[in-house]
Amino acid sequence: MNLCIDQGNSRIKVALFREDGSILKTFMYKTFSSVEIERLCSLYPVTNSIISSVGTIDAAVVNHLARRSDKFILFDHNTPIPIRNLYDTPHTLGHDRLAAAVGAVALCPRTNLLIIDAGTAITYDFVNDKGEYLGGNIAPGIKMRLTVLKQMTKRLPLVEVEENQLLPLFGKNTRDAISAGVIRGIVFEVKGYMRTLGEQLPSFSTFLTGGGAAYIMQNLQQEVCFERNLVLKGLNHILQFNS
């Protein structure tokens, strides 16, 4: 069984994968230590593991995983992957972005792919039908936009958007104006990328993942592949590729 860990900006996502690549169980943590690893390894027959992080990883966690695993990968730009990374500065590319790209290619090979990860930041990444990662863009995420509106203005309130909230085109009060402005702004952003790629390519598929994906899906009304565990599936594919 494979243990895959994705340490993001605000949450740590963990999944246990069966030998056939299917997910047995997923977990979410605010903090993650060797105590959690020991508990997981005592409950499940973990043989291989991989960890990816957008920041600094606790050395004790790395040492514990390496000690408990037959095969352990601390994922970075030097790790062999089954796609070609053509980013100009591969050492600066977010590990979660690269893992999501690998996951999308594994699920939909030989296809032009737009991968959108709506997390703390929203990333837009592109992989062509030859399995080449060609780059991507980074934009502020939903909570970041809402927070900045509050912090950078005198009177605007901090607004929380509900996950299943259908938003008007134009708000009739300040809270709806902020909610619609942020979410619809992101939706128009997504539609813009999809429209531009549609003008340049004969065909492509769009993957959407991340904690803010549901907010976008609710208001997007366009066909996309929603994959909640795309980064984790990419990490598992990388682990299998190296094993």
Buried (B, 14 or more C-beta within 10 A) or exposed (E): BBBBBBBBBEBBBBBBBEEEEEBEEBEEEEEBEBEBBEEBBEEEEBBBBBBBBBEEBBEEBBEBBBEBBEBBBBBEBEBEBBBEBEBEEEEEBBBBBBBBBBBBBBBBEEBBBBBBBBBBBBBBBBBBBEBBBBBBEEBBBBBBBBBEBEEEEEEBEEBEBEEEBEBEEEBEEEBBBBBBBBBBEBBEBBEEBBEEBEEEEEEBBBBBBBBBBBBBBBBBEEEBBBBBBBBBBBBBBBBBBBE
